[in-house]
């Protein structure tokens, strides 16, 4: 398993200029923002499915909250860069844990597992994350 690269490294080039508590806050903010952007991407991707099931926005939100990690794993698998065993090895968990997430038996994995899956997803879909970071940066600039 490789070391998980902090998400703030996508935007902050000189982390030594910030305190440890500031970096933790920025990391948490990026994690939330990235998850929000991924959920919106998956909402668009599963739009037809939601429409067929006549989901309300609230129902869509609940499903996306529960399944965003599952969708990321399926997206990683769709690239054919990793199989189930490779994902498990990369994030340093037993293969059964990944399988349980995919089948919906475990839809509340730990935050470190989420971070590791995002790190792997980021490595196989760098263009997607480049777009996500641009959106996040624009959001932050709009607020400032």
PAMARDO-294362 format. One line per field, with one value per atom (N, C-alpha, C, O): residue in one letter; x, y, z; atom name. Coordinates in Angstrom, 2 decimals, m for minus. Layout:
aa <- [A:...] $
px <- [X:...] $
py <- [Y:...] $
pz <- [Z:...] $
at <- [CA:...] $
This chain:
aa <- [X:X:X:X:X:X:X:X:X:X:X:X:X:X:X:X:X:X:X:X:X:X:X:X:X:X:X:X:X:X:X:X:X:X:X:X:X:X:X:X:X:X:X:X:X:X:X:X:X:X:X:X:X:X:X:X:X:X:X:X:X:X:X:X:X:X:X:X:X:X:X:X:X:X:X:X:X:X:X:X:X:X:X:X:X:X:X:X:X:X:X:X:X:X:X:X:X:X:X:X:X:X:X:X:X:X:X:X:X:X:X:X:X:X:X:X:X:X:X:X:X:X:X:X:X:X:X:X:X:X:X:X:X:X:X:X:X:X:X:X:X:X:X:X:X:X:X:X:X:X:X:X:X:X:X:X:X:X:X:X:X:X:X:X:X:X:X:X:X:X:X:X:X:X:X:X:X:X:X:X:X:X:X:X:X:X:X:X:X:X:X:X:X:X:X:X:X:X:X:X:X:X:X:X:X:X:X:X:X:X:X:X:X:X:X:X:X:X:X:X:X:X:X:X:X:X:X:X:X:X:X:X:X:X:X:X:X:X:X:X:X:X:X:X:X:X:X:X:X:X:X:X:X:X:X:X:X:X:X:X:X:X:X:X:X:X:X:X:X:X:X:X:X:X:X:X:X:X:X:X:X:X:X:X:X:X:X:X:X:X:X:X:X:X:X:X:X:X:X:X:X:X:X:X:X:X:X:X:X:X:X:X:X:X:X:X:X:X:X:X:X:X:X:X:X:X:X:X:X:X:X:X:X:X:X:X:X:X:X:X:X:X:X:X:X:X:X:X:X:X:X:X:X:X:X:X:X:X:X:X:X:X:X:X:X:X:X:X:X:X:X:X:X:X:X:X:X:X:X:X:X:X:X:X:X:X:X:X:X:X:X:X:X:X:X:X:X:X:X:X:X:X:X:X:X:X:X:X:X:X:X:X:X:X:X:X:X:X:X:X:X:X:X:X:X:X:X:X:X:X:X:X:X:X:X:X:X:X:X:X:X:X:X:X:X:X:X:X:X:X:X:X:X:X:X:X:X:X:X:X:X:X:X:X:X:X:X:X:X:X:X:X:X:X:X:X:X:X:X:X:X:X:X:X:X:X:X:X:X:X:X:X:X:X:X:X:X:X:X:X:X:X:X:X:X:X:X:X:X:X:X:X:X:X:X:X:X:X:X:X:X:X:X:X:X:X:X:X:X:X:X:X:X:X:X:X:X:X:X:X:X:X:X:X:X:X:X:X:X:X:X:X:X:X:X:X:X:X:X:X:X:X:X:X:X:X:X:X:X:X:X:X:X:X:X:X] $
px <- [0.84:0.00:0.88:1.86:0.53:1.28:0.77:m0.32:1.56:1.16:0.07:0.16:m0.97:m2.06:m1.59:m1.16:m1.67:m1.27:m2.39:m3.55:m2.06:m3.12:m3.85:m3.25:m5.16:m5.95:m5.56:m5.64:m5.13:m4.77:m3.60:m3.39:m2.83:m1.69:m2.14:m1.33:m3.42:m3.94:m3.96:m3.93:m4.03:m4.10:m3.01:m2.58:m2.55:m1.56:m0.18:0.12:0.65:1.99:3.03:4.10:2.75:3.70:3.01:2.68:2.80:2.10:2.85:2.25:4.16:4.96:4.57:4.97:3.81:3.37:2.15:1.72:1.59:0.37:0.63:1.51:m0.15:m0.03:m0.68:m1.42:m0.39:m0.95:m2.48:m3.18:m3.00:m4.45:m5.09:m6.19:m4.41:m4.94:m4.98:m5.94:m3.94:m3.91:m4.99:m5.58:m5.25:m6.33:m7.67:m8.49:m7.89:m9.13:m9.27:m10.34:m8.19:m8.22:m8.46:m9.22:m7.81:m7.99:m9.44:m10.01:m10.05:m11.45:m12.35:m13.30:m12.07:m12.87:m12.76:m13.76:m11.55:m11.37:m12.09:m12.71:m11.99:m12.65:m14.16:m14.77:m14.75:m16.18:m16.52:m17.50:m15.72:m15.98:m15.83:m16.63:m14.82:m14.61:m15.76:m16.27:m16.18:m17.31:m18.58:m19.34:m18.79:m19.96:m19.91:m20.92:m18.75:m18.62:m18.78:m19.41:m18.23:m18.38:m19.84:m20.33:m20.55:m21.96:m22.76:m23.66:m22.44:m23.15:m22.82:m23.68:m21.58:m21.21:m21.99:m22.52:m22.06:m22.79:m24.30:m25.00:m24.79:m26.22:m26.54:m27.56:m25.68:m25.88:m25.76:m26.54:m24.78:m24.54:m25.71:m26.04:m26.35:m27.46:m28.82:m29.82:m28.87:m30.10:m31.26:m32.36:m30.99:m32.06:m32.55:m33.75:m31.66:m32.02:m32.92:m33.95:m32.55:m33.35:m34.72:m35.73:m34.75:m36.01:m36.94:m38.13:m36.38:m37.19:m37.78:m38.92:m37.02:m37.50:m38.32:m38.83:m38.44:m39.22:m38.72:m39.50:m37.39:m36.77:m36.98:m36.93:m37.23:m37.22:m35.76:m34.89:m35.50:m34.14:m33.62:m32.45:m34.50:m34.11:m33.72:m32.76:m34.45:m34.12:m32.80:m31.99:m32.59:m31.33:m30.17:m29.15:m30.33:m29.28:m28.93:m27.76:m29.96:m29.72:m28.96:m28.04:m29.34:m28.65:m27.22:m26.30:m27.02:m25.67:m24.79:m23.62:m25.34:m24.57:m24.13:m22.99:m25.04:m24.74:m23.83:m23.06:m23.91:m23.24:m22.11:m21.59:m21.70:m20.66:m19.36:m18.68:m19.01:m17.79:m17.95:m17.02:m19.13:m19.41:m19.27:m18.67:m19.82:m19.73:m18.28:m17.89:m17.48:m16.06:m15.34:m14.54:m15.62:m14.98:m15.38:m14.53:m16.66:m17.10:m16.46:m16.14:m16.27:m15.61:m14.15:m13.63:m13.48:m12.09:m12.03:m11.18:m12.95:m12.98:m13.26:m12.74:m14.08:m14.43:m13.23:m13.24:m12.20:m11.01:m10.12:m9.23:m10.35:m9.54:m8.09:m7.24:m7.79:m6.45:m6.27:m5.17:m7.37:m7.35:m8.51:m9.59:m8.26:m9.35:m9.64:m9.02:m10.57:m10.96:m9.76:m9.60:m8.93:m7.76:m6.77:m6.18:m6.60:m5.67:m6.14:m5.33:m7.44:m7.98:m7.76:m7.32:m8.06:m7.89:m6.43:m6.13:m5.53:m4.11:m3.68:m2.97:m4.10:m3.71:m4.17:m3.41:m5.40:m5.91:m5.69:m6.10:m5.03:m4.59:m5.75:m5.75:m6.74:m7.84:m8.07:m7.59:m8.81:m9.14:m10.13:m10.99:m9.99:m10.84:m12.34:m13.17:m12.68:m14.08:m14.70:m15.90:m13.91:m14.43:m14.84:m15.89:m14.02:m14.34:m15.59:m16.47:m15.65:m16.80:m18.08:m19.12:m18.01:m19.18:m19.65:m20.85:m18.72:m19.09:m19.81:m20.83:m19.28:m19.86:m21.27:m22.15:m21.51:m22.84:m23.80:m24.98:m23.32:m24.19:m24.34:m25.16:m23.56:m23.63:m22.93:m23.29:m21.93:m21.21:m21.27:m20.47:m22.22:m22.31:m21.91:m22.27:m21.17:m20.69:m19.25:m18.97:m18.34:m16.95:m16.26:m16.80:m15.10:m14.36:m13.90:m13.84:m13.59:m13.13:m11.76:m11.48:m10.92:m9.61:m9.79:m9.05:m10.76:m11.05:m11.54:m11.14:m12.40:m12.87:m11.69:m11.59:m10.80:m9.65:m8.77:m8.28:m8.56:m7.72:m8.38:m7.71:m9.69:m10.40:m10.37:m10.17:m10.56:m10.45:m9.04:m8.88:m8.03:m6.65:m6.43:m5.81:m6.95:m6.83:m7.65:m7.19:m8.87:m9.73:m9.06:m9.11:m8.44:m7.72:m6.57:m6.28:m5.93:m4.80:m5.24:m4.50:m6.45:m6.92:m7.76:m7.99:m8.23:m9.05:m8.52:m9.26:m7.25:m6.66:m7.37:m7.45:m7.89:m8.59:m9.87:m10.20:m10.57:m11.78:m11.45:m12.15:m10.38:m10.02:m9.48:m9.62:m8.88:m8.46:m9.68:m9.67:m10.73:m11.98:m12.64:m13.14:m12.63:m13.22:m12.49:m13.12:m11.17:m10.38:m10.65:m10.72:m10.81:m11.15:m12.49:m12.62:m13.48:m14.79:m14.69:m15.29:m13.95:m13.78:m13.10:m13.51:m12.06:m11.34:m12.25:m12.22:m13.06:m14.00:m15.03:m15.41:m15.48:m16.43:m15.81:m16.44:m14.55:m13.86:m13.61:m13.73:m13.28:m13.07:m14.36:m14.35:m15.46:m16.76:m17.17:m17.84:m16.77:m17.12:m16.22:m16.66:m14.96:m13.98:m14.22:m13.47] $
py <- [m1.17:0.00:1.23:1.31:2.17:3.42:4.33:4.13:5.33:6.32:7.18:7.60:7.45:8.28:9.72:10.29:10.30:11.69:12.58:12.37:13.58:14.47:15.15:15.53:15.31:15.95:17.41:17.94:18.06:19.47:19.67:20.78:18.62:18.74:19.02:19.41:18.81:19.12:20.63:21.06:21.43:22.87:23.62:24.69:23.08:23.78:23.25:22.08:24.10:23.68:23.86:23.24:24.70:24.94:24.69:25.64:23.42:23.12:23.58:23.75:23.79:24.23:25.63:26.05:26.36:27.70:27.67:28.71:26.48:26.34:25.50:24.64:25.77:24.98:23.61:23.41:22.69:21.35:21.41:20.72:22.23:22.33:22.96:22.57:23.91:24.50:23.46:23.41:22.65:21.62:20.56:20.06:20.22:19.27:19.84:19.14:21.12:21.77:21.81:21.52:22.16:22.22:20.82:20.67:19.82:18.44:18.00:17.40:18.31:17.95:18.69:18.11:19.96:20.74:20.18:20.08:19.81:19.23:17.89:17.59:17.09:15.78:15.96:15.27:16.88:17.14:17.66:17.23:18.59:19.17:18.13:18.09:17.31:16.26:15.26:14.87:14.86:13.93:14.54:13.86:15.82:16.51:16.50:16.22:16.81:16.82:15.41:15.24:14.41:13.03:12.60:11.94:12.98:12.62:13.26:12.63:14.49:15.16:14.49:14.38:14.05:13.33:12.02:11.68:11.28:10.02:10.25:9.42:11.37:11.71:11.82:11.31:12.49:12.63:11.27:10.94:10.50:9.20:8.24:7.44:8.33:7.43:8.12:7.64:9.22:9.99:9.13:9.17:8.37:7.54:6.49:6.22:5.91:4.93:5.58:5.02:6.76:7.47:7.83:7.76:8.22:8.58:7.38:7.48:6.23:5.02:4.59:4.12:4.76:4.38:5.48:5.32:6.62:7.77:8.26:8.55:8.35:8.85:10.35:11.08:10.79:12.22:12.62:11.77:13.93:14.40:13.90:13.56:13.88:13.40:11.92:11.50:11.14:9.71:9.53:8.67:10.34:10.30:10.63:9.94:11.69:12.09:10.97:10.70:10.30:9.20:8.07:7.50:7.74:6.66:7.05:6.24:8.28:8.72:8.77:8.40:9.22:9.23:7.83:7.61:6.88:5.50:4.79:3.91:5.15:4.37:5.06:4.50:6.25:6.96:6.15:6.14:5.48:4.66:3.47:3.12:2.86:1.76:2.21:1.52:3.38:3.90:4.18:3.96:4.68:4.92:3.61:3.53:2.60:1.30:0.74:0.24:0.83:0.35:1.14:0.59:2.43:3.26:2.86:2.82:2.56:2.08:0.77:0.59:m0.14:m1.42:m1.25:m2.00:m0.26:m0.05:0.40:0.26:0.94:1.37:0.19:0.33:m0.96:m2.17:m2.01:m2.84:m0.96:m0.80:m1.64:m2.06:m1.88:m2.66:m3.64:m3.35:m4.81:m5.73:m5.66:m4.87:m6.46:m6.43:m6.68:m6.00:m7.65:m7.97:m6.81:m6.50:m6.17:m5.04:m3.86:m3.20:m3.59:m2.51:m2.82:m1.96:m4.04:m4.45:m4.33:m3.85:m4.75:m4.66:m3.20:m2.84:m2.36:m0.95:m0.25:0.53:m0.52:0.19:m0.58:m0.15:m1.72:m2.50:m3.01:m2.86:m3.61:m4.27:m5.62:m5.89:m6.46:m7.75:m7.55:m6.67:m8.38:m8.32:m8.40:m7.80:m9.13:m9.26:m7.93:m7.71:m7.03:m5.71:m4.94:m4.30:m5.00:m4.33:m4.95:m4.25:m6.26:m6.97:m6.58:m6.37:m6.49:m6.10:m4.69:m4.41:m3.80:m2.45:m2.49:m1.83:m3.26:m3.33:m3.90:m3.41:m4.92:m5.53:m4.79:m5.15:m3.77:m2.96:m3.46:m2.94:m4.45:m4.98:m4.05:m4.00:m3.31:m2.36:m1.00:m0.72:m0.17:1.15:2.25:3.42:1.87:2.85:2.52:2.34:2.46:2.13:3.30:4.41:3.06:4.08:5.22:5.10:6.33:7.50:7.25:7.78:6.46:6.17:5.32:5.48:4.42:3.63:4.54:4.39:5.49:6.47:7.23:7.40:7.70:8.47:7.62:8.12:6.37:5.50:5.20:5.12:5.03:4.77:6.02:5.92:7.19:8.43:8.56:8.96:8.23:8.31:7.39:7.79:6.17:5.24:5.72:5.69:6.17:6.69:7.87:8.00:8.71:9.87:9.44:10.10:8.32:7.87:7.28:7.34:6.71:6.13:7.11:6.90:8.19:9.19:10.60:11.45:10.86:12.17:13.34:14.42:13.13:14.21:14.61:15.79:13.63:13.90:14.76:15.73:14.41:15.16:16.54:17.48:16.67:18.00:18.89:20.05:18.36:19.11:19.41:20.51:18.44:18.64:19.75:20.62:19.74:20.76:22.14:23.13:22.21:23.50:24.01:25.19:23.12:23.52:23.97:24.98:23.23:23.60:24.95:25.80:25.14:26.43:27.58:28.64:27.38:28.41:28.69:29.84:27.64:27.82:28.64:29.54:28.33:29.06:30.52:31.42:30.74:32.09:32.91:34.11:32.25:32.92:33.38:34.40:32.62:32.95:34.05:34.89:34.07:35.03:36.45:37.35] $
pz <- [0.00:0.00:0.00:0.74:m0.83:m0.84:0.27:0.81:0.59:1.58:0.97:m0.18:1.77:1.28:1.22:2.23:0.03:m0.16:0.36:0.01:1.18:1.68:0.53:m0.47:0.70:m0.34:m0.52:m1.63:0.56:0.43:m0.52:m1.02:m0.77:m1.68:m3.12:m3.96:m3.39:m4.72:m4.98:m6.13:m3.90:m4.07:m3.31:m3.74:m2.20:m1.39:m1.74:m1.51:m2.29:m2.71:m1.61:m1.66:m0.62:0.47:1.82:2.53:2.17:3.42:4.67:5.73:4.55:5.70:6.16:7.25:5.36:5.74:6.66:7.15:6.89:7.67:8.92:8.94:9.96:11.18:10.96:10.00:11.86:11.75:11.85:11.10:12.76:12.90:11.66:11.27:11.04:9.81:8.69:7.93:8.58:7.55:7.78:6.83:9.04:9.35:8.92:8.33:9.21:8.82:7.30:6.76:6.61:5.14:4.57:3.61:5.14:4.68:4.81:3.90:5.96:6.17:5.19:4.65:4.96:4.01:2.60:1.89:2.19:0.86:0.75:m0.27:1.80:1.78:1.60:0.79:2.34:2.20:0.81:0.20:0.32:m1.01:m2.11:m3.05:m2.01:m3.02:m2.99:m4.04:m1.80:m1.70:m2.29:m2.96:m2.03:m2.59:m4.12:m4.77:m4.68:m6.14:m6.72:m7.77:m6.04:m6.53:m6.49:m7.41:m5.42:m5.33:m6.47:m7.03:m6.80:m7.90:m9.24:m10.11:m9.41:m10.62:m10.71:m11.77:m9.59:m9.59:m9.72:m10.30:m9.19:m9.35:m10.85:m11.31:m11.59:m13.04:m13.73:m14.63:m13.31:m13.92:m13.69:m14.57:m12.53:m12.18:m12.32:m11.77:m13.04:m13.20:m13.71:m13.17:m14.73:m15.33:m14.33:m14.26:m13.59:m12.55:m11.50:m11.12:m11.04:m10.06:m10.63:m9.92:m11.89:m12.52:m12.63:m12.37:m13.03:m13.16:m11.82:m11.75:m10.75:m9.43:m8.77:m7.66:m9.48:m9.00:m7.65:m6.74:m7.54:m6.32:m6.19:m7.18:m4.98:m4.70:m4.51:m4.39:m4.48:m4.26:m2.91:m2.77:m1.93:m0.59:m0.64:0.01:m1.41:m1.54:m2.30:m1.95:m3.33:m4.07:m3.14:m3.15:m2.34:m1.41:m0.45:m0.19:0.08:1.03:0.36:0.95:m0.87:m1.58:m1.90:m1.74:m2.36:m2.69:m1.44:m1.51:m0.32:0.93:1.30:1.73:1.15:1.54:0.55:0.93:m0.72:m1.75:m2.49:m3.46:m2.08:m2.82:m2.87:m3.90:m1.79:m1.79:m2.74:m3.47:m2.73:m3.64:m5.09:m5.91:m5.40:m6.76:m7.15:m8.30:m6.20:m6.51:m6.79:m7.72:m5.99:m6.21:m7.57:m8.31:m7.90:m9.21:m10.34:m11.39:m10.13:m11.14:m11.29:m12.41:m10.18:m10.24:m11.02:m11.88:m10.70:m11.40:m12.89:m13.71:m13.24:m14.65:m15.48:m16.70:m14.83:m15.58:m15.96:m16.80:m15.35:m15.55:m15.10:m15.44:m14.35:m13.80:m12.53:m12.20:m11.84:m10.60:m10.62:m11.14:m10.04:m9.76:m8.25:m7.54:m7.79:m6.38:m5.46:m4.44:m5.81:m4.99:m4.98:m3.95:m6.13:m6.22:m5.38:m4.73:m5.39:m4.57:m3.10:m2.33:m2.71:m1.31:m0.89:0.21:m1.74:m1.44:m1.31:m0.36:m2.23:m2.24:m0.97:m0.38:m0.54:0.63:1.93:3.00:1.82:2.98:3.84:5.06:3.17:3.87:3.21:2.11:3.89:3.31:2.17:2.21:1.17:m0.01:0.33:m0.37:1.38:1.77:2.15:1.94:2.71:3.09:1.84:1.81:0.81:m0.45:m1.07:m1.56:m1.03:m1.59:m0.85:m1.47:0.48:1.27:0.94:0.96:0.64:0.25:m1.11:m1.29:m2.03:m3.38:m3.35:m4.06:m2.54:m2.51:m1.59:m1.50:m0.89:m0.05:1.38:2.13:1.75:3.11:4.10:5.28:3.63:4.46:3.77:2.88:4.17:3.55:4.52:4.34:5.55:6.52:6.93:8.11:5.94:6.28:6.98:7.04:7.50:8.25:7.35:6.13:7.99:7.23:6.60:5.53:7.24:6.65:5.39:4.42:5.41:4.21:3.09:1.94:3.42:2.44:1.86:0.64:2.72:2.25:1.32:0.31:1.67:0.84:m0.51:m1.53:m0.50:m1.75:m2.63:m3.84:m2.02:m2.80:m3.38:m4.53:m2.59:m3.07:m4.28:m5.26:m4.20:m5.32:m6.51:m7.65:m6.24:m7.31:m8.01:m9.23:m7.21:m7.74:m8.65:m9.64:m8.31:m9.13:m10.47:m11.45:m10.52:m11.78:m12.60:m13.79:m11.97:m12.67:m12.42:m11.92:m12.77:m12.47:m13.15:m12.57:m14.35:m15.04:m14.30:m14.21:m13.77:m12.99:m11.78:m11.49:m11.09:m9.89:m10.22:m9.43:m11.36:m11.80:m11.98:m11.57:m12.58:m12.76:m11.41:m11.20:m10.52:m9.19:m8.45:m7.84:m8.50:m7.80:m8.40:m7.67:m9.72:m10.34:m9.81:m9.50:m9.71:m9.20:m7.75:m7.37:m6.94:m5.53:m5.41:m4.62:m6.20:m6.17:m6.56:m5.94:m7.59:m8.01:m6.92:m6.70:m6.24:m5.13:m4.02:m3.47:m3.67:m2.61:m3.02:m2.19:m4.29:m4.77:m4.77:m4.50:m5.06:m5.09:m3.69:m3.53:m2.68:m1.29:m0.77:0.02:m1.20:m0.67:m1.13:m0.76] $
at <- [N:CA:C:O:N:CA:C:O:N:CA:C:O:N:CA:C:O:N:CA:C:O:N:CA:C:O:N:CA:C:O:N:CA:C:O:N:CA:C:O:N:CA:C:O:N:CA:C:O:N:CA:C:O:N:CA:C:O:N:CA:C:O:N:CA:C:O:N:CA:C:O:N:CA:C:O:N:CA:C:O:N:CA:C:O:N:CA:C:O:N:CA:C:O:N:CA:C:O:N:CA:C:O:N:CA:C:O:N:CA:C:O:N:CA:C:O:N:CA:C:O:N:CA:C:O:N:CA:C:O:N:CA:C:O:N:CA:C:O:N:CA:C:O:N:CA:C:O:N:CA:C:O:N:CA:C:O:N:CA:C:O:N:CA:C:O:N:CA:C:O:N:CA:C:O:N:CA:C:O:N:CA:C:O:N:CA:C:O:N:CA:C:O:N:CA:C:O:N:CA:C:O:N:CA:C:O:N:CA:C:O:N:CA:C:O:N:CA:C:O:N:CA:C:O:N:CA:C:O:N:CA:C:O:N:CA:C:O:N:CA:C:O:N:CA:C:O:N:CA:C:O:N:CA:C:O:N:CA:C:O:N:CA:C:O:N:CA:C:O:N:CA:C:O:N:CA:C:O:N:CA:C:O:N:CA:C:O:N:CA:C:O:N:CA:C:O:N:CA:C:O:N:CA:C:O:N:CA:C:O:N:CA:C:O:N:CA:C:O:N:CA:C:O:N:CA:C:O:N:CA:C:O:N:CA:C:O:N:CA:C:O:N:CA:C:O:N:CA:C:O:N:CA:C:O:N:CA:C:O:N:CA:C:O:N:CA:C:O:N:CA:C:O:N:CA:C:O:N:CA:C:O:N:CA:C:O:N:CA:C:O:N:CA:C:O:N:CA:C:O:N:CA:C:O:N:CA:C:O:N:CA:C:O:N:CA:C:O:N:CA:C:O:N:CA:C:O:N:CA:C:O:N:CA:C:O:N:CA:C:O:N:CA:C:O:N:CA:C:O:N:CA:C:O:N:CA:C:O:N:CA:C:O:N:CA:C:O:N:CA:C:O:N:CA:C:O:N:CA:C:O:N:CA:C:O:N:CA:C:O:N:CA:C:O:N:CA:C:O:N:CA:C:O:N:CA:C:O:N:CA:C:O:N:CA:C:O:N:CA:C:O:N:CA:C:O:N:CA:C:O:N:CA:C:O:N:CA:C:O:N:CA:C:O:N:CA:C:O:N:CA:C:O:N:CA:C:O:N:CA:C:O:N:CA:C:O:N:CA:C:O:N:CA:C:O:N:CA:C:O:N:CA:C:O:N:CA:C:O:N:CA:C:O:N:CA:C:O:N:CA:C:O:N:CA:C:O:N:CA:C:O:N:CA:C:O:N:CA:C:O:N:CA:C:O:N:CA:C:O:N:CA:C:O:N:CA:C:O:N:CA:C:O:N:CA:C:O] $
